[in-house]
Amino acid sequence: MKQNARKKSSVQLLPLAALLGLVTACDITLNSAEGQNTPAAAPSAQVLTVPDEFTAVVGRTVGQNLTPVLDSDGRWLVVYELLLLNGKEVPASVASIEVLDFNDNERVIRKFTGEELLSRSAGASARPRSSEGAADPETGAPVLQPNEAMVIFIELEFDSPEAMPDAIVHRLSGAGATNPGSREASPIQYLMVPKPLLGRDARVIGSPLAGDHWVAVNGCCSTDGAHRGSIHTVSGELFDSQRFAIDFMKIGENGMFYDGDPTEVSNWYNYGEPVYAVADATVVETLNDLDDQPVGSLPEPGSITMKTVDGNHVILDLGDGIYAFYAHLKKGSVRVKSGDVVRRGEQLGELGNSGNTSGPHLHLHLMDRASAISSDSYPYVFDDVEIKGRVDRQQWEASTIALDDVWLVNPTHAEMGETPVYPLDLDVIAFPGPVAD
């Protein structure tokens, strides 16, 4: 829920505070669910196991869902975070993480080593790790100090569903304790964290907005934005509810996000735009009485609560264990209440600037529980959008005054036709508007 951290404007969108994470043991199972959007909590038909051996470094994924999604570049993405913990008193270096086909360990799907692995690592809170002792001085590989945890951000890419294995497993190589009595590091290599990939599909949804020139800000999959690294601990669990979240902002006829004084929220082209239900659903939660945050500043951290962090909002139950979350809506604009049944295309409220935000936008994500933070993010595709191009990334990253540019939009190269896709970061989108089922 922020603009790129490298931007330096007083009107940039800034991040939520991340909390520390916990590691729990996991015995992973392969779900036997059939058909689109089948709940993943059903009893498993096959247990995924790895050989028993001593492993000083233990791990799990953040969340249990690794559902693939087709992106606007025509790739099938699997996006997740791998949490590692060195449970011994001997420092452990992680020379490489290989993602393997669970049924064919000779097939290496992706390998991360050295500096790339280090660049993808963060503390258990998804914040930068302490620089002292964080890397091997010779290889550049990440080092886990005794009883330290870290997160590795992983994205897998496939050309087609046929190229995806049914399940994956991870091979960790490096140095660390090799038995409970180890006093120094020795070479280690073992399999860990097997996970199913197939069994559910990304959720197909309709337009949350209407019109052209909408930009997907803070989208998948960079860790520099606000969402990918928003890992939180709530009720003793570790959650990444915003992995696939998007902040939608609108470019106007002048090529900018606003016209006139940017500190006046009404000068932003997206402010007050209608927000629509993406599917037939039941309303499970709303908030409608928070004022807009002044553009260019965030609320005092001490004033943020679990209830108000996302401002005025709506949570919809889409069925099959999937929920849609809309955040930062305009005060008094929410038209629905808990228990209401809504139809796809029905107006829910208006885009605003309430909650932990410094510039007006619509935050949207899907999740597996009716909680904006204590849930696992779920991927989705829009069945009715047109990808018109992509904001020039070099211009975006080089801008010294965030959002204060006439934005160059480059054409995209993927030919998707009418195939439902998930927009990537900085995609420029045309929404057809509310179309009832």
ROVO-795208 format. One record per residue: x negated, y, z negated of N, C-alpha, C in turn. Coordinates in steps of 0.2 Angstrom, whole numbers, plus 2048, in hexadecimal, padded with zeros to 3 digits. Atoms other than C-alpha are relative to their C-alpha. Layout:
XYZXYZXYZ ...
This chain:
7FC7FA8008008008007FC806800 8047FA8007F280C8047FE801807 8047FF7FA7E98138137F97FD7FF 8078038017D880B8177FC8047FB 8037FD8067CD80E8087FA804803 8067FC7FE7BF816813803807802 7FD7F97FF7CB8258178008047FA 8017FC8057C983480D8058067FF 7FB7FA8017D883F80E8048007FA 7FB7FF8067E38468008077FD802 7F98037FE7F283E80A7FF7F9802 8018077FE7EB82D80C8047FC7FB 7FC8058047F581E8057FB7FC7FC 8058038047EC8167F68027FA7FD 7FE8068027EB8057EE8037FF7FA 7FE8028077F47FC7E07FA7FE7FC 8058028047E97F87D18007F8800 8008088007E47E57D37FE7FE7F9 8018038077E37DA7C37FC7FA801 8058068007D77CC7BE8047FA802 7FD8067FE7DB7BB7C47FE7FA7FC 8028068037DB7A97BD7FF7FA805 8008067FC7D67997C48037FA7FC 7FD8068037E17897C17FF7FA805 8028067FD7DE7787C68067FE805 7FB8017FB7E87727D67FF7F9803 8008067FD7ED7617DC804801806 7FC7FD7FA7F27657EE8047FA804 7FC8067FD80075B7F7802803807 7FD7FF7FA80675B809807800800 7F980080081876080B8027FD806 7FD8047FA823755816806804803 7FA7FD7FD82F76381A800801807 7FF7FF7F983676482B805806802 7FB7FB7FE83E7728357FD8077FD 8027F980283B7858348038027F9 7FE7FC80683B78E8238037FB7FB 7FF80480583D77E8197FC8017FA 8037FE8068397818077FA7FB7FF 80680480182777B8038007FC7F9 80180380782B7757F18037F9800 7FE8078008327647F67FB7FB7FE 80580580182A7557F07FB7FE806 8048027FA81B7507FB8007F9802 8008077FD8197418067F97FE800 8078027FF8067418067FC8047FB 8057FC8047F97467F97F9801803 8077FF7FD7E974E7FF7FB8007FA 8058018057DA7497F57F9800803 8088007FE7C774B7F67FD7FB7FB 8048058047BA73F7EF7FF8037F9 8027FE8077B77407DC7F98007FF 8077FE8017A77487D87FF8067FB 8017FB8047A07547CC7FF807804 8007FA7FC7A37667D28008067FB 8007FA80579D7757C8804806802 7FC7FA7FD7A57817D48077FD802 7F98027FF7B877E7D4804805804 7FD7FB7FC7C57867DF8087FF801 7F98007FE7D77897E5801806804 7FE7FA7FC7E07947F18048047FC 7FC7FC8047E97A37EB8077FF803 7FA8027FD7FB79D7EE7FF7F9803 8008067FE80078D7F5802800808 7FE8007FA8067928067FB802805 8057FF7FA7FB791816804800806 7FC8017FA8097938237FC804806 8027FC7FB802798834805805803 7FC7FB7FD8087A783D7FD803807 8027FE7F98077AD8508008087FF 8017F98017FF7BE850801804807 7FF7FC7FA8017CC85D7FA800805 8068027FB7F07C78658017F9803 7FF8077FD7F77B68697FC7FA7FD 8038058047EE7AD85C8047FD7FA 7FD8038067F47A184E7FC8017FA 8047FF8067EE7A783E8027FC7FA 7FF8028077EC79F82D7FC8047FB 8037FB8047E87AC8208017FE7F8 7FF8018077E47A880E7FA8027FC 8067FE8047D87AB7FF7FE7F97FC 8028058047CD79E7F77FC8027FA 8037FE8067C97A07E57FB7FB7FD 8058058037B97987DE7FE8027F9 8027FE8077B37977CC7FA7FB7FF 8068048027A27917C68017FF7F8 7FE8028077A77877B67FA7FE7FC 8068028047957847B07FB8067FE 8047FB80278778E7A87FA801805 8057FF7FB77C78C7B7802804806 7FE7FD7FA77D7997C58017FC806 7FE8047FA7857927D5800805806 8007FC7FA7807997E68057FC806 7FC8037FB78D7967F47FD802807 8037FF7FA783794804805800806 7FB8007FB79279080F8077FD7FE 7FA8038017A478C80F8037FE807 7FE8037F97AA78181E8087FE7FF 7F98027FF7BD77F8228007FA805 8008067FC7BF76D8288077FE802 7FA8047FF7CD7638308007FB7FB 7FF8048067D37598217FF7F8803 8008077FD7D574982C7FA7FF805 8068017FC7C574C8367FB8057FD 8057FC8037B775382B7FA802804 8067FE7FB7AB75483A803806804 7FD7FA7FD7B77628417FF8067FC 8017F98047B177383A804805804 7FB7FB7FD7BF77F83D7FD8077FF 8037FA8027B578E8357FB7FF7FB 8058018057A579082C7FE8077FE 8027FA8037A079F8217F97FF7FC 80780180378E7A181C7FD8077FE 8047FA8017827AE8148048067FF 7FD7F98017867C0816807801802 7F98007FE7977BD81F8047FD7FA 7FD80380679C7B28108008057FA 8017FB8057967C0804805806801 7FB7FB7FE7A07CD80E8077FF7FF 7F98028017B07C380C8017FE7F9 7FF8028077AE7C07F98018077FC 7FE7FA8057B57CB7EB8017FC7F9 7FE8028067B87C97D98077FD7FF 7FA8038017C67BF7D2806805801 7FB7FB7FF7D07CF7D2800803807 8007FD7F97CC7D27E47FC807801 8047FA8007C17E17DF7F97FE801 8078027FE7AF7E27E47FC7FD7FA 8038038057A47D77DA7FA8047FD 8067FD8027957DD7CF7FB7FF805 8068027FB7867DF7DA7FA7FC7FD 80680480377A7D87CD8027F9800 8008077FF7777C67D18067FD804 7FB8037FC7857C57DD7FE7FD806 8028037F977B7BF7EC7F97FD7FF 80680380076C7B47EE7FB804804 8047FC7FD75D7BF7F27FD7FE806 8038037FA7567B37FF8057FF806 7FB8027FB7667AD808805805801 7FA7FC7FF7727BB8058077FD7FE 7FA80380277F7AE7FF8038027FA 7FD7FE80778B7B27F17FE7FB7FB 8028048067867AC7E08068017FB 7FB8008057937A87D37FC7FF7F9 80380180778C7AB7C18047FB7FC 7FC80580579179F7B38068037FE 7F97FE8027A379F7B1803806803 7FD7FB7FC7A67AC7BE8047FD806 7FB8017FB7B47AC7CB7FF805806 8007FC7FA7B57B37DD8057FE805 7FB8017FB7C17B47EB7FD800807 8037FF7F97BC7B07FD806801805 7FB7FF7FC7C87B780A7FF7FD807 8018057FA7CB7AB819806801805 7FB8017FA7D47AC82A7FD7FB805 8018057FB7D579E836803802806 7FD7FF7FA7D97A08488007FA805 7FF8057FC7E0794854804802807 7FD7FE7F97E57958678077FE800 7FA8037FF7F478A8658027FC7FA 7FE8058057FE7808587FD7FA800 8038067FF7F77718607F97FF7FD 8078008027E677685B7FF8007F8 8008008087EA7778488017F97FD 7FF8078037E776883D8068007FB 7FB8018057F47628317FE8037F9 8027FE8077EA7668227F8802801 8077FE8007D976E81E7FD7FE7F9 8048018067CB76B8117FA804801 8067FB8007BC77680C7FA7FC7FE 8078028027AA77180B7FC8057FD 8047FB8037A077B7FF7F97FD800 80780280078D77A8017FC8067FC 8047FB8037807837F67FC7FD7FB 8048028067777817E58048017FA 7FD7FF80677E77F7D47FF7FA7FB 8018058057807737C58037F9804 7FE8067FD7817617CB8037FA7FB 7FE8048057867597BB8028047F9 7FF7FC80678D75E7AA7FA8027FC 8067FE80477C75F7A27FB804804 8057FC7FC7737697B07FE8067FD 8037FA8027687777AB7FD804805 8027FC7FA76377D7BC8047FE806 7FD8017FA76A77E7CD7FD7FB805 8038057FB7687707DA805800806 7FC8007FB76F76E7EB8077FC7FF 7F980280078276B7EC804800806 7FB8007FB78F7667F98057FB7FF 7FA8048017A07607F7806803803 7F97FE7FD7B27607FE8048037FA 7FC7FE8057BF76A7F4806804804 7FA7FC7FE7D07737F68037FD806 7FC8027FA7DA769803807803800 7FA7FC8007E97728098047FE807 7FC8017FA7F776E816801806803 7FE7FA7FC7FA77A824807800803 7FA8007FC80977482D8067FD7FB 7FA80380481B770826805806800 7FC7FA8008227828267FE805806 8017FB7FB8247908338008077FD 7FF7F98018227A2832807802800 7F97FE8008327AB82E801805806 7FE7FB7FB83B7B383D8048057FE 7FC7FA8038427C4839801805805 7FE7FB7FB84A7D38427FC8077FE 8037F98018467E68418018037FA 7FE7FC8068447EF831801807801 8007F97FE8437FF83A803801807 7FD7FF7F984980784B7FB805803 8037FB7FC8408108597F97FE802 8068017FE82F8118607FA8047FC 8067FD80381D81685B7FF7FF7F8 80280280781D80D84A7F97FC800 80680380180C8088447FF7FC7FA 8018058058087F983A7F98027FC 8067FE8037FC80082D7FF7FB7FA 8028058057F27F68208037F9801 7FE8077FE7F77E682A7FA7FB7FF 8058058017EE7D682B7FB801805 8018048067E17D18287FA8037FD 8067FD8037D37DD8238018017F8 8007FF8077CF7DE8107FF8077FE 8017F98017CB7F08128078047FF 7F97FC8017DE7F58128037FE7F9 7FD8008067EA7F58048037F97FE 7FB8068027F37E48057FC7FA7FF 8038078007E77D58087FD7FF7F9 8048018067DD7D87F88048027FA 7FC7FF8067EC7DC7ED8027FA7FC 7FF8068047EA7CD7E28018027F9 7FE7FE8077F37CE7D18017FA7FC 7FE8058047F57C37C28068027FC 7F97FE8038077C37BB8027F97FD 7FD80580480E7B77AE7FB7FA800 8058058007FE7AD7AE7FE7FC806 8028027F97FD7AA7C17FD805804 8047FB7FB7F37B17CF804800806 7FC7FF7FB7FD7B87DD7FD805805 8017FB7FB7FA7C17EE806801804 7F97FF7FD80B7C77F3800804806 8007FB7FA8057D38007FC7FE806 8058027FB7FA7C980B802802807 7FE7FE7F98057CC81A805806800 7FC7FA80080D7DC8157FD805805 8017FB7FB80E7EB8218038067FD 7FD7F98018107FE81E801803806 7FE7FD7FA81A80582C800808800 8007F97FF816817831802802807 7FE7FE7FA81C8218407FC806803 8037FB7FC81382B84D805804804 7FB7FC7FC81D83A8547FD802807 8017FE7F981D8438647F9804801 8067FC80080D84D85F7FA7FB800 80680580180383C85D7FE8007F9 80280080780283F84B8067FD7FB 7FB80380480B83883C8058057FD 7FC7FA802812849837800806804 8007FA7FD81685A83D8008067FB 8007FB8058118698337FC7FF7FA 80380180680C8698218017F97FE 7FF80780280885781C8027FF7F9 7FD80180780C85A80A8078017FF 7F980080081E85D80E8027F9803 7FE8077FE82584B80F805800806 7FB8007FA83385081B7FD802806 8037FF7F98268558287FD7F9803 8038067FE82184382A8067FC805 7FB8037FB82A83A8398047FB7FE 7FD80680282E82B8308058017FA 7FC7FF807836833820807800802 7F980080084882F81E8037FC806 7FD8057FA84982282D8047FB7FC 7FC80680385681582A7FC7F9800 8038078028508048238057FB801 7FB8057FE8597F48297FE7F97FD 80180780285B7E28237FE7FC806 8038037FA8507D782D8047F9801 7FD8067FF85C7C882B8078007FB 7FA80180586D7C38237FD7FE7F9 8038018068697C38118058027FA 7FC7FE80686F7C57FF7FB8057FC 8047FC8048687D47F57FF7FE7F9 8018028078607CF7E57FD8057FB 8027FB8048587DF7DF7FF806803 8017F97FD8587F27E27FD8057FB 8017FA8048518027DB801806804 7FE7FA7FC8578137E08008067FD 7FF7FA8048548207D47F98047FF 8077FD8018418257D57FF805806 8017FB7FB83C8357DD7FA7FF805 8068017FB8308367EC7FA8037FC 8067FE80281E8377E77FD806804 8037FA7FC8158487EC7FB7FD805 8058037FB80C8447FD7F98037FE 8077FF8017F98437FA7FE7FE7F9 8028028077F983D7E88047FA7FE 7FD8068037FD82D7DF8038017F9 7FD80080780782B7CF7FA7FF7FB 8058028067FD82B7BE8007F87FF 8008078017F88197BC8047FD7FA 7FC8028067FF8187AB807800800 7F98007FF81081C7B28037FA804 7FD8057FC81180D7BD8017FA7FC 7FE80680381A7FE7B88027FB805 7FE8067FC81F7ED7BF807802804 7FA7FE7FD8307F57C37FF806805 8017FA7FC82A8067CB7FB800804 8067FF7FC81A8027D3802800808 7FF8007F98227FF7E4806805802 7FB7FB7FF82F80E7E28077FD801 7F98037FE84180C7E87FF7FB805 8028067FB8427FB7F08077FC800 7FB8057FF84D7ED7F57FD7F9801 8038077FF84A7DA7F48067FC803 7FB8047FC8547CF8007FF7F97FF 8018078008577BC7FE8027FE807 7FF8027F98557B68108027F8800 7FF8078008587A480B7FA7FB801 8068057FF84D79480B7FA8027FC 8057FE80484379C7FD7FB805802 8047FA7FE83D7AB8068048077FF 7FD7FA8028407BD8017FC806804 8037FA7FC83D7CE80A8008067FB 8017FA8058377DD8007FE806804 8007FA7FE8397EF8057FE8057FB 8037FB80582F7FD7FC800807802 8017F87FF82E8107FA805803803 7FA7FD7FD83F8147FF8028077FD 7FE7FA8028478257FD8058007FB 7FB7FF80685082A7ED807801802 7F98007FE8628277EE8037FD807 7FE8037FA86281F7FF8027F9801 7FE80780086480D7FA8077FF800 7F98007FF8758088008037F97FD 7FD8078028767F67F97FE7FF7F8 8018028078767EE7E87FF7F97FF 8018078018717DE7E08077FC801 7FB8047FE87D7D07E6804801806 7FD7FF7FA8827D87F67FE7FC805 8028047FA8827CE806800805806 8017FC7FA87B7D78157FE7FC806 8018037FA87A7D38277F9803803 8067FD7FC86A7D5832802806804 7FF7F97FD8697E78388048057FC 7FC7FC8058737EE8297FB8057FD 8057FB80486B7FE8228007FF7F9 8018018078647FC8117FE8067FD 8027FA80385D80D80E7FC804805 8047FC7FC85181A8147F98007FE 80780080283E81B8157FE8067FC 8027FB8048368258087F98007FD 8078008038278287FD8007FF7F8 80080180782B8227EC7FC7FA7FD 8058058038208177E07F9802801 8077FF80080E8147E27FD801807 8027FE7F980B81D7F37FE807800 8017F97FF80482D7F9802803806 7FD7FE7F980C82E80A8067FC802 7FA8037FE81D8298117FF7FA804 8018067FC81E8178188057FB7FD 7FD8068038288078177FC7FA7FF 8038068018207F980F8047FA800 7FC8067FF8267E88147FC7FA800 8038078008217D68108057FB7FE 7FC8068028297C580E7FC7FC7FA 8038048058267BA7FF8047FA7FD 7FC80680182B7AA7F78038007F9 7FD7FF8068327B17E7803807800 7FC7F980083E7C07E37FC8057FB 8047FC80482F7C97DB7FB803805 8047FD7FB8257D67E57F97FF7FF 8078018018157D27DC7FF7F97FE 8018078038177C17D38037FB805 7FE8047FB8197B87E47FB7FF805 8058027FB8107B07F2802803807 7FE7FD7F98107BA8038027FA805 7FE8057FB8197B18117FF803807 8017FD7F98157B4824807800803 7FA7FF7FC8227BA8307FF803807 8007FD7F98257BF842806803802 7FA7FD7FE8317CB84A8027FE807 7FD8027FA83C7C5857802805805 7FD7FB7FC8407D585F7FC807801 8047FA8008317E185F7FC800807 8058007FB8267E786D7FA8037FE 8067FD8028147EA86A7FD804805 8017FB7FB8107FA8737F8801801 8077FF8007FD7FB86F7FD8007F9 8048008077F17FD8607FC807800 8047FA8027EA80D8587F97FE800 8078027FF7D880E85C7FD8007FA 8038028077CF80684E7FA8057FE 8067FC8017BF8108508028077FE 7FD7FA8027C982084F8028007F9 7FD8018077D281A8407FB8007FA 8058018067C38158367FB806800 8047FA8007B982483B8038077FE 7FD7FA8027C68318367FE8027F9 8027FE8067C083B8288068037FC 7FA7FD8047D18438248067FB802 7FB8057FE7DD834823806802802 7FA7FE7FD7EC83582E801806803 7FF7F97FD7E88468347FC800807 8028017FA7E58418468057FF805 7FC8027FB7ED8408577FD7F9802 8028077FF7EC82D8598007FD807 8018047FA7E58248688037F97FF 7FD8068007EF81586C7FE7FC806 8038047FB7E68078768057FB802 7FB8067FE7F07FA8807FD7FA7FD 8028078027F07E887A8007FC806 8018047FB7EB7DA8848047F9800 7FD8068007F57CB87E807801803 7FA8007FC8047C78898057FB7FC 7FC8048058117C187C8077FF803 7F98007FD8217C48868058017FA 7FB7FF8058307C187B7FF7FB7FA 8028058058277B586F7FF8047F9 8017FC8078297BB85C7F98007FE 8077FF8038197C18557FF8047FA 8027FC8068117C88457FB806803 8047FA7FE80A7DA8497FA8007FB 8067FF8047F87DC8447FF8077FE 8017F98027F07EB83C7FF805806 8007FA7FB7F27FC8468047FE806 7FC8017FB7FE7F4852805806800 7FB7FB7FF80A8018598067FC803 7FA8057FF81C7F985A806804802 7F97FE7FE82D7FD8628057FB7FD 7FB80480383B7F7857807802804 7FA7FF7FC84C7F58618058037FC 7FA7FE8048567FA8528047FB7FD 7FB8058038647F18488047FC806 7FC8047FB86A7E38538037FA7FB 7FD8058048777D884A7FF7F9803 8008077FD8767C584B8067FE803 
